[in-house]
């Protein structure tokens, strides 16, 4: 898309370095800046806004590993919620034209800390319509990206190379998948069509049974499942759902000109309501007590459920039934 300049901002220098080297080869004429800073570092973040004055901001920064965030609830809220708030407020202060948040299917009726913090971020983003900085906000939800950091595919590949076993937490689990090019292009397109405050949902197609994915990867590697390489069920991890509720129910969504992109009918909360929720979380984080922060997150995000509340409905869920057809 030939941007005038591109700023890559990350707290993880290895990932930023890898992208830098890739772009130096593929986009020789690109004006590229790589900055290492945490979104929790308000002063460091503001320095970059002040120097570079970005026009478009694509916000993907978050702690995303579900079981790790169950054990580090305080850090998840600090980084995902208050880090996002830092970015949002600086976008308005420095008149960024567009803020595009990368969200997740795990924000739909979340059963874990990671999903609940991302749902809180969606609510923050949606509440900023009509902001004095003139920034146009949007968020885009989608599922797992094949081959991305933390994806199950690299894990299965390593396990197969080591001769197995391949581990699945539950043989009934289904997930939505999309390739990196598909996901990145649809995120950009949804952000470009935003008018203000939309919560976009990508059509991820048919959910995939993780067990079948494991079996197919073993076969594609030249082995026979259960004969050459065993598949072992290890049990659901803390906060884990059997299925994600991203299914495109067209009667509940508004269409866009792109058949892969829909808009969730979700009324934004007022600035006062968001402020109240943030205060609950801020006070909880100050205690540095994970259990207290988790309770506060349940209070701030009313759709935050215990995993068993959702998993007990799995047998009748449309998402689970789709994966068997």
C-alpha positions as CSV (number, residue, x, y, z in Angstrom):
1,X,0.0,0.0,0.0
2,X,3.1,2.2,-0.2
3,X,2.9,4.2,3.1
4,X,5.1,7.2,3.4
5,X,6.6,5.7,6.5
6,X,6.0,2.7,8.8
7,X,6.7,2.6,12.5
8,X,6.9,-0.8,14.1
9,X,6.4,-0.6,17.8
10,X,6.9,-3.6,20.1
11,X,8.1,-4.5,23.5
12,X,9.6,-7.8,22.1
13,X,12.8,-6.8,20.2
14,X,13.2,-10.2,18.5
15,X,9.9,-10.1,16.7
16,X,10.5,-6.4,15.7
17,X,14.0,-7.3,14.5
18,X,12.7,-10.2,12.4
19,X,10.1,-7.9,10.7
20,X,12.7,-5.2,10.2
21,X,15.0,-7.6,8.4
22,X,12.2,-9.0,6.2
23,X,11.0,-5.5,5.2
24,X,14.6,-4.3,4.4
25,X,14.7,-7.0,1.7
26,X,11.1,-6.8,0.4
27,X,10.5,-3.1,0.7
28,X,13.8,-1.4,0.0
29,X,12.5,2.1,-0.5
30,X,10.2,2.0,2.6
31,X,11.0,4.6,5.3
32,X,11.0,2.2,8.3
33,X,11.4,3.0,12.0
34,X,11.5,0.3,14.7
35,X,10.8,1.3,18.3
36,X,11.0,-0.8,21.4
37,X,8.6,0.4,24.1
38,X,5.8,-1.0,26.3
39,X,2.3,0.4,25.8
40,X,2.3,0.6,29.7
41,X,5.2,3.2,29.5
42,X,3.1,6.3,28.9
43,X,6.0,8.7,28.7
44,X,8.0,6.4,26.2
45,X,4.9,5.9,24.1
46,X,4.1,9.6,24.0
47,X,7.6,10.4,22.9
48,X,7.0,8.3,19.7
49,X,3.7,9.9,19.0
50,X,5.3,13.4,19.4
51,X,8.2,12.6,17.1
52,X,6.4,10.6,14.4
53,X,2.8,11.8,14.4
54,X,1.3,8.6,13.0
55,X,-1.8,9.0,10.8
56,X,-3.1,5.4,11.1
57,X,-2.6,3.2,14.2
58,X,-3.1,-0.6,14.1
59,X,-3.3,-1.8,17.7
60,X,-2.4,-5.5,18.2
61,X,-0.4,-5.2,21.4
62,X,-1.7,-7.5,24.2
63,X,-0.7,-10.4,26.4
64,X,-2.6,-13.1,24.5
65,X,-1.7,-16.5,26.1
66,X,-4.8,-17.8,27.8
67,X,-3.4,-20.1,30.6
68,X,-0.5,-17.7,31.3
69,X,-2.9,-14.8,31.8
70,X,-5.1,-16.9,34.1
71,X,-2.0,-17.0,36.4
72,X,-1.0,-13.4,35.8
73,X,-4.4,-11.6,36.0
74,X,-2.9,-8.3,37.4
75,X,-0.4,-8.0,34.5
76,X,-3.1,-8.8,31.9
77,X,-5.3,-5.9,33.1
78,X,-2.3,-3.5,33.4
79,X,-1.1,-4.3,29.9
80,X,-4.2,-5.1,27.9
81,X,-6.7,-2.7,29.4
82,X,-4.6,0.3,30.7
83,X,-2.0,-0.1,28.0
84,X,-4.8,0.2,25.4
85,X,-6.2,3.2,27.3
86,X,-2.7,4.9,27.0
87,X,-2.7,4.3,23.2
88,X,-6.3,5.5,22.8
89,X,-5.8,8.7,24.7
90,X,-2.5,9.5,22.9
91,X,-4.3,9.0,19.5
92,X,-6.7,11.7,20.5
93,X,-4.1,14.0,21.9
94,X,-2.0,13.7,18.7
95,X,-4.9,13.7,16.3
96,X,-4.3,10.2,14.8
97,X,-6.9,9.9,12.0
98,X,-7.7,6.2,12.5
99,X,-7.3,3.7,15.3
100,X,-7.8,0.0,14.4
101,X,-7.9,-2.5,17.2
102,X,-7.2,-6.2,16.6
103,X,-9.6,-8.1,18.8
104,X,-10.4,-11.8,19.3
105,X,-13.2,-14.3,19.2
106,X,-12.3,-14.9,22.9
107,X,-13.9,-11.6,23.7
108,X,-17.3,-13.0,23.0
109,X,-18.8,-14.3,26.3
110,X,-15.2,-14.6,27.6
111,X,-14.4,-17.5,30.0
112,X,-10.8,-16.3,30.7
113,X,-8.9,-13.3,31.8
114,X,-7.4,-12.7,28.3
115,X,-10.8,-12.6,26.6
116,X,-12.3,-10.5,29.3
117,X,-9.6,-7.9,29.1
118,X,-10.0,-7.7,25.3
119,X,-13.7,-7.3,25.7
120,X,-13.0,-4.4,28.1
121,X,-10.7,-2.9,25.4
122,X,-13.6,-3.2,22.8
123,X,-15.9,-1.3,25.2
124,X,-13.2,1.4,25.6
125,X,-12.7,1.8,21.9
126,X,-16.5,1.9,21.1
127,X,-17.1,4.6,23.8
128,X,-14.6,7.0,22.1
129,X,-16.9,8.1,19.3
130,X,-17.2,11.9,19.0
131,X,-13.9,12.4,20.6
132,X,-12.4,15.9,20.4
133,X,-9.2,14.6,18.6
134,X,-11.3,13.5,15.6
135,X,-9.9,9.9,15.7
136,X,-12.1,7.3,13.9
137,X,-12.2,4.1,16.0
138,X,-12.9,0.5,15.2
139,X,-12.2,-3.0,16.4
140,X,-12.1,-6.2,14.4
141,X,-12.7,-9.7,15.9
142,X,-11.4,-12.9,14.5
143,X,-10.1,-16.3,15.5
144,X,-6.8,-18.1,15.4
145,X,-4.2,-17.2,12.8
146,X,-2.4,-20.2,11.3
147,X,1.4,-20.1,12.1
148,X,1.2,-17.0,14.3
149,X,3.0,-16.8,17.7
150,X,1.2,-19.0,20.2
151,X,-0.6,-20.9,17.4
152,X,-1.2,-24.6,17.9
153,X,0.3,-25.4,14.5
154,X,3.9,-24.7,15.4
155,X,3.4,-26.7,18.6
156,X,2.1,-29.7,16.8
157,X,4.9,-29.4,14.3
158,X,7.5,-29.5,17.1
159,X,5.8,-32.5,18.7
160,X,5.7,-34.4,15.5
161,X,9.4,-33.7,14.8
162,X,10.2,-35.0,18.3
163,X,8.3,-38.3,17.5
164,X,5.2,-37.4,19.6
165,X,3.1,-37.5,21.4
166,X,0.9,-34.8,20.0
167,X,-1.2,-33.2,22.8
168,X,-4.7,-31.9,22.6
169,X,-6.4,-30.5,25.7
170,X,-9.8,-32.1,24.8
171,X,-10.7,-34.1,21.7
172,X,-14.0,-32.2,21.3
173,X,-12.4,-28.8,21.0
174,X,-13.2,-26.7,17.8
175,X,-11.5,-23.5,16.7
176,X,-11.7,-21.0,13.9
177,X,-8.6,-20.5,11.7
178,X,-7.5,-18.0,9.1
179,X,-4.2,-17.5,7.3
180,X,-1.9,-14.5,8.1
181,X,-2.5,-12.8,4.7
182,X,-6.3,-13.2,5.0
183,X,-6.4,-11.9,8.5
184,X,-4.1,-8.9,8.0
185,X,-5.8,-7.8,4.8
186,X,-9.3,-8.1,6.3
187,X,-8.3,-6.2,9.4
188,X,-6.9,-3.4,7.2
189,X,-10.0,-3.4,5.0
190,X,-12.5,-3.3,7.9
191,X,-10.5,-0.4,9.6
192,X,-10.6,1.5,6.3
193,X,-14.4,1.2,6.0
194,X,-15.0,2.3,9.6
195,X,-17.1,5.4,10.2
196,X,-16.6,5.4,14.0
197,X,-16.9,2.9,16.8
198,X,-17.8,-0.2,14.7
199,X,-17.1,-3.6,16.1
200,X,-16.3,-5.7,13.0
201,X,-16.6,-9.5,12.9
202,X,-14.8,-11.5,10.2
203,X,-16.4,-14.6,8.6
204,X,-13.9,-17.3,9.7
205,X,-15.8,-20.0,7.8
206,X,-16.3,-23.4,9.3
207,X,-14.8,-24.2,12.7
208,X,-12.1,-26.9,12.7
209,X,-11.8,-29.8,15.1
210,X,-8.4,-29.6,16.7
211,X,-8.2,-33.4,16.9
212,X,-8.7,-33.6,13.1
213,X,-6.1,-30.9,12.6
214,X,-3.6,-32.9,14.6
215,X,-4.4,-36.1,12.7
216,X,-4.0,-34.4,9.3
217,X,-0.7,-32.8,10.3
218,X,0.7,-36.2,11.4
219,X,-0.4,-37.7,8.0
220,X,1.1,-34.7,6.0
221,X,4.4,-35.4,7.9
222,X,4.4,-38.9,6.5
223,X,3.2,-40.7,9.7
224,X,0.2,-42.7,10.7
225,X,-1.8,-41.2,13.7
226,X,-2.1,-43.5,16.7
227,X,0.4,-46.0,15.1
228,X,3.6,-44.0,14.4
229,X,2.7,-41.0,16.6
230,X,0.2,-41.0,19.5
231,X,-2.3,-38.3,20.2
232,X,-2.8,-37.7,23.9
233,X,-5.7,-35.8,25.6
234,X,-4.3,-33.6,28.5
235,X,-7.5,-32.0,29.8
236,X,-8.8,-28.4,29.4
237,X,-6.5,-25.7,30.7
238,X,-7.7,-22.9,33.1
239,X,-10.1,-20.6,31.3
240,X,-10.4,-22.7,28.2
241,X,-13.6,-23.1,26.2
242,X,-14.5,-26.1,24.1
243,X,-15.7,-23.7,21.3
244,X,-15.4,-20.0,20.4
245,X,-18.6,-18.1,19.7
246,X,-17.6,-16.2,16.5
247,X,-20.2,-17.9,14.3
248,X,-21.6,-15.4,11.8
249,X,-25.4,-15.3,12.5
250,X,-26.4,-12.9,9.7
251,X,-29.7,-12.0,11.4
252,X,-27.8,-10.5,14.3
253,X,-25.1,-8.6,12.3
254,X,-25.1,-5.9,9.7
255,X,-23.5,-6.6,6.3
256,X,-20.8,-4.6,4.6
257,X,-19.7,-4.4,1.0
258,X,-17.2,-7.2,1.7
259,X,-19.0,-10.6,2.2
260,X,-16.3,-11.6,4.7
261,X,-16.8,-8.6,7.0
262,X,-19.8,-8.0,9.3
263,X,-20.7,-5.4,11.9
264,X,-21.8,-6.4,15.4
265,X,-24.9,-4.6,16.7
266,X,-23.5,-3.4,20.0
267,X,-24.4,-0.2,21.7
268,X,-21.4,1.8,23.1
269,X,-21.3,2.6,26.7
270,X,-21.1,6.2,27.9
271,X,-17.8,7.8,28.9
272,X,-19.1,7.8,32.5
273,X,-19.8,4.1,32.5
274,X,-16.4,3.3,31.1
275,X,-14.7,5.6,33.7
276,X,-16.6,3.7,36.5
277,X,-15.4,0.3,35.1
278,X,-11.8,1.6,34.8
279,X,-11.8,2.8,38.3
280,X,-12.9,-0.6,39.6
281,X,-10.1,-2.2,37.7
282,X,-7.5,0.5,38.7
283,X,-8.2,0.1,42.4
284,X,-8.0,-3.7,42.0
285,X,-4.7,-3.6,40.1
286,X,-3.2,-1.5,42.9
287,X,-3.7,-4.4,45.4
288,X,-1.4,-6.6,43.2
289,X,-3.8,-9.5,44.1
290,X,-4.7,-11.7,41.1
291,X,-7.8,-13.1,42.7
292,X,-9.1,-9.6,43.6
293,X,-8.4,-8.3,40.1
294,X,-10.2,-11.3,38.6
295,X,-13.3,-10.5,40.7
296,X,-13.1,-6.9,39.6
297,X,-12.9,-8.0,36.0
298,X,-16.1,-10.0,36.4
299,X,-17.7,-6.8,37.8
300,X,-16.5,-4.7,34.9
301,X,-17.3,-7.2,32.2
302,X,-20.7,-8.6,32.8
303,X,-20.4,-11.2,30.0
304,X,-17.3,-12.8,31.7
305,X,-18.4,-16.3,32.6
306,X,-16.8,-19.3,34.3
307,X,-15.7,-21.9,31.6
308,X,-18.1,-24.5,32.9
309,X,-21.0,-22.2,32.3
310,X,-20.2,-22.1,28.5
311,X,-18.7,-25.6,28.2
312,X,-21.9,-27.3,29.6
313,X,-23.8,-26.0,26.6
314,X,-21.2,-27.3,24.1
315,X,-23.2,-30.4,23.0
316,X,-26.0,-28.2,21.7
317,X,-23.8,-25.3,20.4
318,X,-24.2,-24.5,16.7
319,X,-20.4,-24.0,16.4
320,X,-19.8,-27.6,17.6
321,X,-22.4,-29.0,15.3
322,X,-20.9,-27.2,12.3
323,X,-17.5,-28.8,12.8
324,X,-19.0,-32.3,12.4
325,X,-20.8,-31.6,9.1
